[in-house]
Amino acid sequence: MRIKLFFVKIFNWEYWPFHVVYFPLFFYWLWLSLKARSFFYFSAANPSIETGGMSGESKFEILKSIPEKFIPSTIFVRAGTDFIWLKEEIKRKSISYPLIVKPDIGERGNLVEKIKNETTLKEYWKKIKVNFLIQEFINFEVELGVFYYRHPDWENGIVSSVVKKDYLKVTGDGRSTIFELMTRYPRAAFQIKRLSSGNKAFMDYIPKADESIELEPIGNHCRGTTFLNGNDLIDERLTEVFDGISKKIEGFYYGRYDLKCRSIEDLKRGENIKIVELNGVGAEPAHIYHPGYSIIEGYKALFSHWKHMYEISRKNKERGHSYMTLKEGWQRWKWIRKYNRMHR
């Protein structure tokens, strides 16, 4: 199976390591840095977000800037907070199980979990060493990533990418265990080591014929979620919705909304939408990870978005928003390294 998965990785670039995919963009970043006379020009793209949203930004601070009706009920928990306070706050906010927990500063789905009960929450509380968030679980059927940008001198912005998220699952045949079903599906096979740890009874379960078993409730590509190109959903109505939301977020011009909604029609009416995260300049137009999507087209999208990020940053600089200095960038990098060591 290892040999088979090796070739799956080689011939499907969506599985390539981050640094391999982004290697060509390193040189483009150097060129844009030379033009801007700053290695950290991107920090001005979203002046209200730390580093513009490249790394180390607080998810909670960003959520607070979004109109309240669009965000889930959320609790900010400082590392070391008493568990009794945490339980009381959950009750006060009327958050019920299951719920979502995630580090306040983090990326790529690390330590994001769906918590089923108080016992599991206490286990998470014991192991996490950094500030984290508790969010109500939004049981809406549709999960999307919507990329939006607007130049500071534009009246309206552009929705440039929509990705539809299909959670990792297998379908039973009435004979095979979940483990066996996963070995036959490369996307699931990549997750066997992570999902089988401490879950023997689950992996040995034999689903009924045509029974669908969800393996991963978190919509992250690194955790097996299939990213599907949803750019066919982009139209004037969708753009109007995200113009309306984005213009209410002070200092936000470029990034991706990760959200859930009841239906696409509700989304285009601006109804029944819950934004679980808003990511800044570190975000990607994630439709490019659609299975079989051309890497050439993927690079076209990435280079185009980085060009807009640069132009937005330059215009914000002209309006008085400074770039991070080399000293600030170095200090930030050291802090992030230290934080990531705590995070593991």
C-alpha positions, -999 to 999 in steps of 0.1 A, spaced: 0 0 0 29 24 7 42 20 -28 7 27 -42 3 58 -21 37 71 -30 27 71 -67 -7 87 -58 13 115 -42 37 119 -71 10 121 -97 -16 142 -78 -1 176 -68 -28 183 -43 -9 159 -20 25 175 -25 41 191 6 34 228 11 70 239 6 72 220 -27 40 236 -42 50 271 -31 87 269 -42 81 288 -75 61 315 -56 92 321 -34 109 339 -63 77 359 -71 76 370 -34 113 381 -37 104 401 -68 74 418 -52 95 425 -20 121 442 -42 94 463 -58 78 472 -25 113 476 -8 100 454 20 100 417 27 68 422 47 48 443 22 19 418 27 13 430 63 -4 461 49 -30 441 29 -53 438 59 -42 466 83 -65 455 111 -51 419 112 -17 410 127 9 404 99 -20 409 75 -31 374 83 1 356 71 8 339 104 3 342 141 -30 361 140 -57 356 167 -88 340 153 -109 354 181 -98 390 174 -107 386 137 -141 370 146 -149 400 168 -146 423 138 -173 404 118 -210 413 122 -223 392 151 -251 376 132 -226 358 109 -204 342 136 -210 311 158 -213 316 195 -176 315 206 -157 315 239 -121 326 242 -102 304 268 -68 314 281 -43 286 287 -45 274 323 -81 287 328 -100 268 355 -122 241 340 -152 251 363 -152 286 347 -151 270 313 -181 248 321 -200 278 335 -192 299 304 -205 272 281 -237 271 300 -240 309 300 -235 310 262 -260 282 258 -235 261 238 -245 224 236 -226 193 227 -212 185 202 -190 216 200 -158 226 182 -125 235 199 -94 250 182 -63 269 191 -68 307 189 -36 308 168 -31 279 145 -34 267 109 -40 237 87 -65 222 111 -40 214 138 -57 205 172 -91 214 158 -116 188 172 -153 181 174 -160 174 211 -189 151 219 -192 155 257 -177 171 289 -153 142 295 -137 146 261 -136 184 265 -117 180 298 -92 157 281 -86 184 255 -84 211 282 -57 191 300 -35 186 269 -37 220 252 -10 244 262 -21 276 244 -52 298 243 -81 282 225 -116 288 213 -148 269 220 -174 273 193 -209 260 189 -211 233 163 -230 246 132 -251 218 119 -256 233 84 -253 210 54 -231 232 32 -194 241 40 -175 265 17 -144 286 14 -151 319 -3 -122 340 -14 -128 378 -16 -106 408 -23 -112 445 -28 -86 472 -37 -89 501 -13 -99 525 -42 -125 501 -56 -162 506 -47 -169 469 -48 -148 437 -45 -145 404 -62 -153 369 -52 -125 351 -69 -127 315 -56 -153 292 -41 -144 258 -27 -170 232 -17 -159 208 11 -168 172 10 -159 155 43 -138 123 43 -161 92 44 -163 56 32 -193 36 20 -199 1 34 -203 -31 14 -216 -52 42 -184 -73 44 -154 -50 49 -143 -32 81 -138 5 81 -100 -1 81 -103 -23 49 -125 2 32 -100 30 39 -71 10 24 -90 9 -9 -95 47 -10 -62 67 -13 -76 98 3 -87 78 33 -56 56 33 -34 87 39 -54 92 72 -52 56 85 -23 62 109 -39 93 124 -75 80 127 -67 44 139 -48 56 170 -69 45 200 -99 37 177 -96 -1 172 -133 -7 178 -143 19 152 -117 6 126 -130 -29 131 -167 -20 126 -183 -34 94 -208 -9 79 -239 -22 62 -241 -21 24 -243 15 12 -240 28 48 -220 61 47 -195 65 75 -180 99 82 -144 96 91 -135 132 97 -158 160 108 -133 188 103 -133 203 68 -96 206 63 -77 194 32 -48 180 53 -73 159 72 -88 142 41 -116 166 31 -121 167 -7 -119 203 -20 -142 207 -50 -142 237 -74 -173 257 -68 -165 287 -90 -197 281 -109 -215 296 -79 -199 330 -84 -223 356 -96 -235 391 -89 -257 380 -60 -228 362 -42 -205 391 -47 -231 415 -32 -234 394 -1 -196 394 5 -193 430 -4 -219 437 23 -201 416 49 -165 427 40 -172 464 40 -184 461 76 -150 447 86 -126 475 92 -92 471 76 -101 439 57 -94 437 19 -80 403 11 -87 367 24 -109 337 26 -141 331 45 -145 296 58 -183 292 64 -213 270 67 -247 277 53 -281 259 51 -282 261 13 -266 279 -16 -298 299 -21 -297 310 15 -261 320 10 -269 342 -20 -297 358 0 -272 365 29 -292 343 52 -283 314 75 -246 319 71 -221 312 99 -184 323 93 -163 299 114 -130 316 104 -117 345 83 -82 340 70 -60 369 57 -30 369 33 -20 334 43 -52 320 27 -54 303 -6 -80 302 -34 -87 266 -24 -106 256 -54 -73 248 -70 -71 216 -49 -100 201 -68 -89 165 -77 -73 165 -112 -71 203 -113 -41 214 -135 -11 226 -116 -6 252 -143 -40 266 -137 -33 264 -100 -2 285 -103 -21 310 -125 -46 314 -97 -20 317 -70 2 342 -89 -29 363 -98 -40 364 -62 -5 374 -49 -4 402 -75 -37 416 -61 -23 412 -26 7 432 -35 -13 459 -52 -37 462 -22 -7 464 1 9 492 -19 -23 512 -20 -28 508 17 8 519 22 1 551 2 -29 556 26 -6 556 56 -5 520 67 31 509 73 47 476 64 62 455 92 99 464 96 127 438 93 131 439 131 94 434 137 93 406 112 123 389 128 107 392 163 75 378 150 92 349 134 110 340 166 77 343 185 59 320 161 86 294 163 84 294 201 46 293 200 46 263 176 69 244 199 43 249 227 16 240 203 28 205 196 
